[in-house]
Amino acid sequence: MSGLEIGLVGFGALLVLLAVHIPIGVAMLGVGIVGYVTIAGEVALFSYLKTETYWRFTNDSLSVVPLFLLMGQFAAKAGLSQALFSAAYTWLGHHRGGVAMAAVGGCAGFGAISGSSLATSATMGQVALPELRRFNYSGALATGTLAAGGTLGILIPPSIVLIIYAVMVEANVATLFQAAFIPGILAALGYMMVIAIVVRVNPEAGPAGPRATQAEKWSALLEIWPVLLIFILVMGGIYFGVFTPTEGAGVGASGTFLIAVTRGGMRWQGFVEALLGTAQTTAMIFLILLGAAIFNAFLGFSQLPIFAADFFGNSGLTPLTILAGMIVLYILLGFVMDSLSMIFLTVPIFWPIIAGLDFGMSAEETKLWFGIISLIVVEMGLITPPVGLNVFIINSMARDVPMIETFKGVIPFFMSDIVRVVVLVFLPGITLILPRLLN
């Protein structure tokens, strides 16, 4: 077989392994090793493993991953999710659907300090779901809101998936954070608009809560000053070049640790749990990184990415048509794969194709624009059946709500995501405005 044929067989084998629920890191590592040996031989593989493993994990840019994960762990221990939801609730709760809107606001705020969709869904679900039940919100709207709101954790900086994308395409993490900020805000506003439409059509789905006094509103805002301080300090410092993303993550982790100790009452056991949670997630991500590196090297030897780039470049299709095809494929993959798996699997093939097309932007701007679009489409996979990890997390907390009701509840939010993707595709300036202003 030719190298290209071996590459196609290897890619197919990887999809089969993922379909039978082999972990993505193990699957990529196994297929990559077998494919590499088949094309280049054992000696070349061992030589590559020796240099790649050392280079990959002595790269200090990766230290930002465990630091941001640790910041999220400390934030959860500090009880900041409750403060964020309470503040949003006092300002929005008296409107129809206001408690659900407050949940979206809480998810956006917590996502800004956790960087993880699953963590945002799990944490905010525990905080907001009892309140949504107390005000007799429909099961579909309550669980759908929290499942969709959790996806904000992957988009609003800092985002772990965005950091991984930056490592894979050799992009600047700080600039990617800048590019993600406005689309993240648009996502939160879009979700709130969806809630407003749903409760207008069906007022009983989201009854209004009691109106808070002005004193209660300002008091609730004062309670979230640590979150605002951490976000402004970390993201502001990174955006304006005061410190690097790694330094910013260190400052954020240290700040949330102090808040967790002084306000959250975190003690030794909580500290150990935070460290173990960070270590487990970091180990999982790093295993996937190693597997992806070997799998991508195998694909490079097979010439599959180059063949794909040449094929689409000479196909006569417009760049936007090719991008639309990729978006549809991302949505289909989201039916059976998680977001991190999709990024690792597709970016090595998709990015060379995108890089060879003319979208009227520089190569660096195209890298930012494509990264944000990919991230949004990938996050849609967290609420699509049958995988929909966010849906499963929220539904496990609301056992009285049938799974089908939760999936029905996320459909309007999914449609909002589609509209947002279309807008960002045709108006790339929305994504690029902050990087252009700040750099």
C-alpha positions in Angstrom: 0.0 0.0 0.0 1.1 3.6 -0.6 1.6 6.0 2.2 -1.7 7.7 1.4 -3.6 4.5 1.5 -2.0 3.6 4.9 -3.0 7.1 6.1 -6.6 6.5 5.1 -6.7 3.1 6.7 -5.2 4.5 9.9 -7.7 7.4 10.0 -10.6 4.9 9.5 -9.1 2.6 12.3 -9.1 5.6 14.6 -12.7 6.3 14.0 -13.6 2.7 14.7 -11.7 2.7 18.0 -13.5 5.9 19.0 -16.8 4.4 18.0 -16.3 1.5 20.5 -15.3 4.1 23.2 -11.6 3.6 23.4 -10.1 6.7 25.0 -9.0 9.2 22.4 -5.4 9.4 23.8 -5.0 5.6 23.8 -6.6 5.3 20.3 -4.4 8.0 18.7 -1.3 6.6 20.4 -1.9 3.1 19.2 -2.9 3.9 15.6 0.0 6.5 15.4 2.6 4.0 16.6 1.4 1.2 14.2 1.1 3.6 11.3 4.5 5.2 11.9 6.2 1.8 12.1 4.5 0.6 8.9 5.7 3.6 6.9 9.0 4.6 8.6 10.1 1.6 10.6 10.8 0.9 14.3 14.1 2.8 14.5 12.6 6.0 13.2 9.7 5.6 15.7 11.9 5.3 18.7 14.0 8.2 17.6 10.9 10.3 17.2 9.4 9.3 20.5 12.6 10.2 22.3 12.8 13.7 20.9 9.1 14.4 20.6 8.3 13.4 24.2 11.1 15.6 25.6 10.3 18.6 23.4 6.5 18.3 24.0 6.6 18.2 27.8 9.5 20.5 28.5 7.6 23.2 26.6 6.8 25.7 29.3 3.8 27.0 27.3 1.9 23.9 28.4 2.2 24.9 32.1 -0.7 27.2 31.5 -3.0 24.2 31.3 -2.7 22.8 34.8 -2.6 26.4 36.2 -5.9 27.4 34.7 -7.4 24.0 35.7 -6.2 24.7 39.3 -7.7 28.1 39.2 -11.0 26.5 38.3 -10.7 24.0 41.1 -10.0 26.7 43.6 -12.9 28.8 42.3 -15.3 25.9 42.8 -14.0 25.4 46.4 -14.4 29.1 47.1 -18.2 29.0 46.3 -17.9 31.7 43.7 -20.5 30.0 41.5 -23.2 30.7 44.2 -22.2 34.4 44.4 -22.3 34.8 40.6 -25.7 33.2 40.3 -27.1 35.2 43.2 -25.8 38.5 41.7 -27.4 37.7 38.3 -30.6 36.6 40.0 -31.1 39.8 42.0 -30.8 41.8 38.8 -32.8 39.6 36.4 -34.9 37.2 38.5 -38.0 39.4 38.5 -38.4 39.1 34.7 -40.2 36.1 33.1 -37.4 33.7 32.5 -35.2 35.8 34.7 -33.9 32.9 36.9 -32.9 31.0 33.7 -31.2 34.2 32.4 -29.4 34.5 35.8 -28.2 30.9 35.3 -26.7 31.8 31.9 -25.0 34.9 33.5 -23.6 32.7 36.3 -22.3 30.2 33.7 -20.6 33.0 31.8 -19.0 34.4 35.0 -17.9 31.0 36.2 -16.6 30.0 32.7 -14.4 33.1 32.9 -12.5 31.6 35.8 -12.8 27.8 35.2 -12.0 27.3 31.5 -14.0 24.1 31.4 -17.5 23.5 30.0 -18.0 20.3 32.0 -16.9 22.0 35.3 -19.2 25.0 34.5 -22.2 22.7 33.9 -21.7 20.6 37.0 -21.0 23.5 39.3 -23.7 25.8 38.1 -26.2 22.9 37.9 -25.8 22.3 41.6 -26.4 26.0 42.3 -29.1 27.0 39.9 -31.2 23.9 39.4 -32.8 24.0 42.9 -33.8 27.7 42.3 -35.2 26.9 38.9 -37.3 24.1 40.4 -38.4 26.4 43.3 -39.9 28.8 40.8 -41.6 26.0 38.8 -39.6 26.3 35.6 -40.4 23.7 33.1 -38.0 20.7 33.1 -37.0 21.3 29.5 -36.2 25.0 29.9 -34.4 24.5 33.3 -32.1 21.7 32.2 -31.7 23.0 28.6 -30.6 26.3 29.9 -28.0 24.8 32.2 -26.7 22.4 29.6 -26.3 25.1 27.0 -25.0 27.7 29.5 -22.2 25.3 30.5 -20.8 25.5 27.0 -19.8 29.1 27.8 -17.0 27.6 29.9 -15.2 26.4 26.7 -15.5 29.8 24.8 -15.2 32.6 27.3 -11.4 32.9 28.2 -9.6 31.3 29.7 -10.5 28.2 27.7 -8.5 24.9 28.0 -9.6 23.8 24.5 -8.6 27.1 23.0 -5.1 26.7 24.6 -4.8 23.2 23.1 -5.8 24.6 19.7 -3.2 27.3 20.1 -0.5 24.7 20.8 -1.6 22.6 17.8 -1.5 25.4 15.2 1.3 27.4 16.9 -0.9 30.4 17.6 -0.5 33.1 20.3 -2.6 32.1 23.3 -3.1 35.7 24.4 -4.3 36.8 21.0 -6.7 33.9 20.8 -8.2 34.9 24.2 -8.7 38.4 22.8 -10.5 37.0 19.7 -12.8 34.8 21.9 -14.0 37.5 24.2 -16.7 39.2 22.0 -18.0 35.9 20.5 -18.3 34.6 24.1 -20.3 37.7 25.2 -22.5 37.3 22.1 -23.1 33.6 23.1 -24.3 34.6 26.5 -26.6 37.3 25.2 -27.9 35.0 22.5 -28.9 32.4 25.1 -30.7 35.0 27.1 -32.6 36.1 24.0 -33.6 32.5 23.5 -35.0 32.3 27.0 -36.9 35.5 26.4 -38.5 34.1 23.3 -39.3 30.7 24.9 -41.1 32.3 27.9 -42.9 34.7 25.6 -44.3 31.8 23.6 -45.0 29.8 26.8 -45.1 32.0 29.9 -45.6 29.1 32.2 -42.2 27.7 31.2 -40.4 30.4 33.1 -42.3 32.3 35.8 -41.0 35.6 37.2 -39.4 35.7 40.6 -39.7 38.4 43.3 -38.2 41.8 42.6 -35.0 42.5 44.7 -34.5 45.9 46.3 -31.8 48.3 45.1 -29.9 47.6 48.3 -30.0 43.8 47.7 -28.8 44.3 44.1 -25.8 46.4 45.1 -25.0 44.0 48.0 -25.0 41.1 45.6 -22.6 42.9 43.3 -20.3 43.5 46.2 -20.2 39.8 46.8 -18.7 39.0 43.4 -15.9 41.5 43.6 -13.3 38.7 43.9 -14.5 37.2 40.6 -14.3 40.6 38.8 -10.9 41.3 40.4 -9.5 37.9 39.2 -10.9 38.3 35.7 -9.7 41.9 35.3 -6.3 41.1 36.7 -5.7 37.9 34.7 -7.5 38.6 31.4 -6.6 42.3 31.5 -3.0 41.5 32.2 -2.9 39.0 29.3 -4.8 41.2 26.9 -2.6 44.2 27.4 0.7 42.3 27.5 1.5 43.0 31.2 2.3 39.3 31.6 2.2 36.1 29.6 -0.7 33.6 29.7 1.4 31.3 31.9 2.1 34.1 34.3 -1.5 35.2 34.2 -2.6 31.7 35.0 -0.2 31.6 38.0 -1.6 34.9 39.3 -5.2 33.7 38.8 -4.5 30.3 40.6 -2.8 32.2 43.5 -5.7 34.7 43.8 -8.5 32.1 43.7 -6.5 30.0 46.3 -6.5 33.0 48.7 -10.2 33.6 48.0 -11.0 29.9 48.6 -9.1 29.9 51.9 -10.5 33.2 53.3 -14.1 33.1 51.9 -14.7 29.6 50.9 -13.3 28.1 54.0 -11.2 25.6 52.1 -9.1 23.4 54.3 -6.4 20.8 53.8 -8.8 18.1 52.4 -10.2 20.6 49.9 -6.7 21.6 48.9 -5.7 18.0 48.2 -8.9 17.4 46.3 -8.2 20.4 44.1 -4.6 19.2 43.4 -5.8 15.7 42.6 -8.6 16.9 40.3 -6.1 19.2 38.5 -3.5 16.4 38.2 -6.0 13.9 36.8 -7.4 16.2 34.2 -3.9 17.4 33.2 -2.6 13.8 32.8 -5.6 13.0 30.6 -4.9 16.1 28.4 -1.2 15.5 28.2 -1.8 11.8 27.2 -4.0 13.0 24.4 -1.4 15.6 23.4 1.3 12.8 23.1 -1.1 10.5 21.2 -2.0 13.4 18.9 1.6 14.2 18.2 2.4 10.7 17.2 -0.8 10.3 15.2 -0.1 13.6 13.4 3.4 12.5 12.6 2.1 9.3 11.1 -0.4 11.4 9.0 2.5 13.6 7.9 4.5 10.6 6.6 1.4 9.4 4.8 0.9 12.8 3.1 -2.8 12.6 3.8 -3.1 16.3 5.1 -1.1 17.5 2.1 -3.3 15.5 -0.3 -6.5 16.8 1.4 -5.2 20.4 1.2 -4.3 20.0 -2.5 -7.6 18.3 -3.3 -9.7 21.0 -1.8 -7.5 23.8 -3.0 -7.9 22.6 -6.6 -11.5 21.5 -6.3 -12.9 24.8 -7.7 -15.1 25.1 -4.6 -15.2 28.5 -2.9 -13.4 28.9 0.4 -16.8 29.5 2.2 -18.2 26.3 0.7 -15.3 24.3 2.0 -15.6 25.9 5.4 -19.3 25.2 5.5 -18.6 21.5 4.7 -16.2 21.4 7.7 -18.8 23.0 10.0 -21.3 20.4 9.0 -18.8 17.6 9.6 -18.0 19.1 13.0 -21.7 19.1 13.9 -22.0 15.4 12.7 -18.9 14.4 14.7 -20.5 16.1 17.7 -23.2 13.4 17.7 -20.6 10.8 18.7 -17.5 12.6 20.0 -16.5 15.0 22.8 -15.1 18.5 22.0 -11.5 17.8 22.9 -11.5 14.6 20.7 -12.8 16.6 17.8 -10.2 19.3 18.1 -7.3 16.8 18.2 -8.8 14.7 15.4 -9.7 17.4 12.9 -7.3 20.4 13.3 -4.3 18.6 11.9 -6.2 17.9 8.7 -8.5 20.9 8.5 -6.0 23.7 9.3 -3.7 23.0 6.4 -6.7 23.2 4.1 -7.9 26.5 5.6 -4.4 27.9 5.5 -4.2 27.3 1.8 -7.5 29.2 1.0 -8.0 32.9 0.6 -10.5 34.4 3.0 -9.2 38.0 2.6 -7.3 37.9 5.8 -3.7 37.4 6.8 -2.5 34.0 7.8 -2.5 34.9 11.5 -6.0 36.4 11.4 -7.3 33.4 9.6 -5.8 31.2 12.3 -7.7 33.2 15.0 -11.0 33.4 13.0 -11.0 29.7 12.2 -10.1 28.8 15.8 -13.0 30.6 17.2 -15.5 29.2 14.7 -14.2 25.7 15.3 -14.5 26.2 19.1 -18.1 27.4 18.8 -19.1 24.4 16.5 -17.2 22.0 18.8 -19.1 23.3 21.9 -22.4 22.6 20.0 -21.4 18.9 20.3 -21.7 19.1 24.1 -25.5 19.5 23.7 -26.2 17.3 20.7 -27.5 13.7 21.0 -26.5 11.0 21.6 -23.3 12.0 23.4 -24.1 15.6 24.6 -21.9 15.4 27.7 -23.4 18.6 29.2 -26.9 17.2 28.7 -26.0 14.0 30.6 -24.4 16.0 33.5 -27.4 18.2 34.0 -29.9 15.4 33.5 -28.2 13.3 36.1 -28.9 16.1 38.6 -32.6 16.3 37.5 -33.6 12.7 37.5 -37.3 13.6 37.4 -36.8 15.2 33.9 -36.8 12.7 31.1 -33.7 12.8 28.9 -35.8 13.6 25.8 -37.1 16.7 27.6 -33.6 18.0 28.2 -32.7 17.5 24.6 -35.8 19.3 23.5 -34.9 22.1 25.9 -31.5 22.6 24.2 -32.8 22.8 20.7 -33.5 26.5 20.8 -30.0 27.2 22.2 -28.5 25.0 19.4 -30.3 27.1 16.8 -28.9 30.2 18.5 -25.4 28.7 18.1 -26.1 28.1 14.4 -27.1 31.8 13.9 -24.0 32.9 15.8 -21.7 30.8 13.6 -23.2 32.2 10.4 -22.8 35.8 11.7 -19.1 35.2 12.6 -18.4 33.4 9.3 -19.7 36.4 7.3 -18.5 39.1 9.7 -15.0 38.0 10.7 -14.3 41.6 12.0 -16.4 40.7 15.1 -13.8 38.1 16.0 -10.8 40.1 15.0 -11.7 43.6 16.4 -10.0 43.1 19.8 -6.8 41.5 18.4 -6.5 44.4 15.9 -7.0 47.0 18.6 -4.7 45.5 21.2 -1.9 44.4 18.9 
